[in-house]
Amino acid sequence: MTGPHGVLVTRAINYKRIYRNYIGVDACMSSLMRPGIYGAYHHITVLGKENYPKSLTADVVGSLCENNDKFAVDRELPEIEDGDLLVIHDTGAHGIAMGFNYNGRLRPKELLLRRDGQVELIRREETPEDYFRTLSFEPDVLRNFF
């Protein structure tokens, strides 16, 4: 029910042109693992360039430095510049619910778009304090541990 109603919004942060084209984004598979794990297809829109010609064929890759951290492979897209926002569609049931903290990546915030156009924060982004929270011990616990 929620799958087709969510999106992951990410920003293009770099571009690499070698034997193929790569668009690097600031999100990674810890926010949407389906494409990286089993090649699931998610439509991608470049915000503000919906009607531009699709003159670029590129892989859209995350920032984990893992070979399967990809949102799209050989995808036809409009030309993308650093700072462009990419909207990855149909992620509602597959984002936070399947998210993880691999390689120290923190989970992003979640926003709810209401029918009246209002946007509400429904989950704040994780912080480094959240990530290390279980490592905060009382002095007595540490004394007994060692």
N, C-alpha and C positions, 0 to 999 in steps of 0.2 A: 504494500500500500504506500509506503513512504519512498520507495526507490526512485520513481520518476519525478519526485517533487523536490529533490534536493540538488544543490550544485556546490562544487568546490571552486572558489575564486582564488586564483593564484596570479602572481606577477612574473612576467618574463624578466630574467636577471642577466642572462648572457646568451651568446649565440656562438656556435662553433661550426665552421664549414671545413670539412676535410673530405673524405671519400663519400660522406653523406652529411646532411644538415641536422644539427641538433639545436633545439631551443631549450635552454635551461630555465627552470622556474623555481620560485622560492618554496613551493610545497614539495612533498615527497610521498613515497608509498606508505609512510606511516599515517598519512591522512586519508589515503585511498589506495588500498592494496590490491584490488581486483585486477587492474591491468597488469601489474607486475607479477602477480602470483599465477594467474591463468589466462592472461591475454584478453580480458574482457574489454569490449568496445564501449567507450563513452564519447559521445559527440562533444566537440570543442568549438566554442564560439570565441572570437577575439572581440572584446567589447569595443564598440564604435566602428568596427570594420566588418560588420555582418554582410554588407553588400559589396565589399571589395572583391576583386578577382582572386581566386585561389591560385596564386602563382608560385607558391613555395611548397615543396614536399619535404617534410622534416619529421624527426622524432621529437616528441615533447618529453623531456626527462626531468626527474627530480634532483634533489640536492644531497642525496645520501652517498653518492659515489659507489653505488652497487649496480651491477650490470642489468638487473631486472627492475630498476627504479625508473619505469617508463609509464607515462600516461597515454602515449600514442606512438605508433610506429608507421613510418611512411605516410603520414597524414597530409592531405592537401589543405593548405591554410593560406590566408592572405599574408603578405609580408609582415613580419613581426619585428618590433623594435623593443629594446630594453625599456621596461616600465609599462608595456602593454598589459592589460588584464585579460587573462584567459579564463573562460567560464567552462568548467568541465561538468557536463550534464548528468542527470540520473544517478546521483550519489547518495540520496537521502538515507537509504537503509544500509549503506556500505562505508560510511565515513567514520565517525567517532565510534560507532558500535564495533567496528573491526580494527580500530586504530591501535597503535602500540608506540612504545618509546624507544625503539631501536636506535642505537648510536646517539643516544641522548636527545633525540628530537622531542620537542614538547608538542602536545596536542593543541590545535588551533581553537579559536573561539567559534561558537555557533550562533548564528543569527536566525531569527524567525521573521519571515516576511508575512505580515498579516494581510487579509483580504482588502483592508482599507488603505493599504500602502505603507502602514507604519512598520518599522523594523524594531525588533526587540532582541536584546542580548539574552539568550537562554542558557549559555554555558560560556564562562570566561575562558580565555586561553590559559594554559598551564604556565607556571613560572618555575624558575630554577628552585625556588623554595619548595614547591610542590614535588618536584622531581627527587629532592634529597630528604623529604620529610621523614621517611622511615629510618633515616640514618642519624636522626637527632636522638641521642640517648641522654638520660640523666646520669650524673657523675657516679652514683652508686651502681648503676647497671654496668657502666664501663669498668669500674673497679672489680666487680665480680666476674666480668668476662675475661679479664687478663689475669 
